Amino acid sequence: MRFELAEGVASVPAERWNALVGDDSPFLEWEWLASLEEAGTLGAERGWLPRPLLGYDEDDELVVAAPIYVKGHSEGEFVFDFAWADAAQRAGMDYYPKLLVAVPFTPVGGARLLTAPGVARAPWIRGAGRFLQELCKGNQLSGVHINFCREDEYEALRDDGWLARLGLQYHWVNRGYHGFDDYLGELRSKRRNQVKRELRTIAEAGVRIEVRVGDEIPDTWFPAMYRFYRATIDHNPWGRLYLNEGLFELLRDRFRERLCFVVALRGDEPLAGAFNVEKGDALYGRYWGCDLAVRNLHFAVCYYAGIEHCIERGLARFEPGAGGQYKQLRGFDAYPTRSVHYLAEPRLADAVARYLEGERDETREAIDWFREHSALKAHTAPEG
């Protein structure tokens, strides 16, 4: 195994990078990651220095890649380690810079170590993990954090001594519905009536909702979608302006085939929208915003339109993003998310390991509770 760091995903030929992505998450594709770099949303001055990992076999063939960033803070990660950073500071340790293996600003699961077809993943996962550990030791980095990783990565690195962390998200799973009414029929009566009331208020407000994918998306919707994104950031105290209009333009030109836009209109004027990404059998919700507040519009645009789209397209699941127990009330059930962490300072690693043991138990209990109290009747959630 031979590993090296590149100057950014954009420096790697797109076809070579995407050959390793294959059917995995669309947010791992060159077009998404390189666009983040080229739009200026990343960089050392923003605390996100791209240094992707490339791995070569004995024939000098590229068989492994991973999106890696040297981080100067912990924002935009969605696996929160602020308390760890605070504990390190109080103990006189430097927590930053650190290494992050993840998709920037995107709490979506998927492979974090991409491998060529036919490559035995476990040895390469462990080999890359050890390379990153040595990189930390030789460059005064506090540790490595691999967020929203796949289960095989989680298991291989946990067995190699990394700290394991569990989180949860709410995902919708298609139970073979033939139409939106089938989904409504699976909800418990209280929740079903709630959804109907919410959709009725949208119709009474004179708002219609359209879903467009790929080339069907009008060019005029891209600046509108950025405007909606900015509105959400500007109107919420927790908002962080990670993205810029240049990114939306790049995605329009090179990532359109993956996009699914849900837009609420009054007449021909867009007044709200949800920026979604679709690949394979999954729909991913990313950004939302509105020019005009209409009661229940958020639920209609971000969830119900996405569910109906999944049913019509035969998609198996809908991942609407992090947070929000209100998703659980609308038929999105709790599923685990995984991350693994290496901390170079033994004292900090020991304290975090004790904390994570209790947190994992609490997370498992929370997932069990949410599934027992699912909004879906006769609930039998799939494993995983």
HUZIMO-V854284 format. One record per residue. RES is the residue in one letter. BURIAL is b if it has 9 or more other C-alpha atoms within 8 Angstrom, else e. Layout:
BEGIN
res | burial
RES | BURIAL
RES | BURIAL
END
This chain:
BEGIN
res | burial
M | e
R | e
F | b
E | e
L | e
A | b
E | e
G | b
V | b
A | b
S | e
V | b
P | e
A | b
E | e
R | b
W | b
N | b
A | e
L | b
V | b
G | e
D | e
D | e
S | b
P | b
F | e
L | b
E | b
W | b
E | b
W | b
L | b
A | b
S | b
L | b
E | b
E | b
A | b
G | e
T | b
L | b
G | b
A | b
E | e
R | e
G | b
W | b
L | b
P | b
R | b
P | b
L | b
L | b
G | b
Y | b
D | b
E | e
D | e
D | e
E | e
L | b
V | b
V | b
A | b
A | b
P | b
I | b
Y | b
V | b
K | b
G | b
H | e
S | b
E | e
G | e
E | b
F | b
V | e
F | e
D | e
F | e
A | e
W | b
A | b
D | e
A | e
A | b
Q | b
R | e
A | e
G | e
M | e
D | e
Y | b
Y | b
P | b
K | b
L | b
L | b
V | b
A | b
V | b
P | e
F | e
T | b
P | b
V | b
G | b
G | b
A | b
R | b
L | b
L | b
T | b
A | b
P | e
G | e
V | e
A | e
R | e
A | b
P | e
W | b
I | b
R | b
G | b
A | b
G | b
R | e
F | b
L | b
Q | b
E | e
L | b
C | b
K | b
G | e
N | e
Q | e
L | b
S | b
G | b
V | b
H | b
I | b
N | b
F | b
C | b
R | b
E | e
D | e
E | b
Y | b
E | e
A | b
L | b
R | b
D | e
D | e
G | e
W | b
L | b
A | b
R | b
L | b
G | b
L | b
Q | b
Y | b
H | b
W | b
V | e
N | b
R | e
G | e
Y | b
H | e
G | b
F | b
D | e
D | b
Y | b
L | b
G | e
E | e
L | b
R | b
S | e
K | e
R | b
R | b
N | e
Q | e
V | b
K | e
R | e
E | b
L | b
R | e
T | b
I | b
A | b
E | e
A | e
G | e
V | b
R | b
I | b
E | e
V | b
R | b
V | b
G | b
D | e
E | e
I | b
P | e
D | e
T | e
W | b
F | b
P | b
A | b
M | b
Y | b
R | b
F | b
Y | b
R | b
A | b
T | b
I | b
D | e
H | e
N | e
P | e
W | e
G | b
R | e
L | e
Y | e
L | e
N | b
E | e
G | e
L | b
F | b
E | b
L | b
L | b
R | b
D | e
R | e
F | b
R | b
E | e
R | b
L | b
C | b
F | b
V | b
V | b
A | b
L | b
R | b
G | e
D | e
E | e
P | b
L | b
A | b
G | b
A | b
F | b
N | b
V | b
E | b
K | b
G | e
D | b
A | b
L | b
Y | b
G | b
R | b
Y | e
W | b
G | b
C | b
D | e
L | e
A | e
V | e
R | e
N | b
L | b
H | b
F | b
A | b
V | b
C | b
Y | b
Y | b
A | b
G | b
I | b
E | b
H | b
C | b
I | b
E | b
R | e
G | e
L | b
A | b
R | b
F | b
E | b
P | b
G | b
A | e
G | e
G | e
Q | e
Y | e
K | b
Q | b
L | b
R | b
G | b
F | b
D | b
A | b
Y | b
P | b
T | b
R | b
S | b
V | b
H | b
Y | b
L | b
A | b
E | e
P | e
R | e
L | b
A | b
D | e
A | e
V | b
A | b
R | e
Y | e
L | b
E | e
G | e
E | b
R | b
D | e
E | e
T | b
R | e
E | e
A | e
I | b
D | e
W | e
F | b
R | b
E | e
H | e
S | b
A | b
L | b
K | e
A | e
H | e
T | e
A | e
P | e
E | e
G | e
END
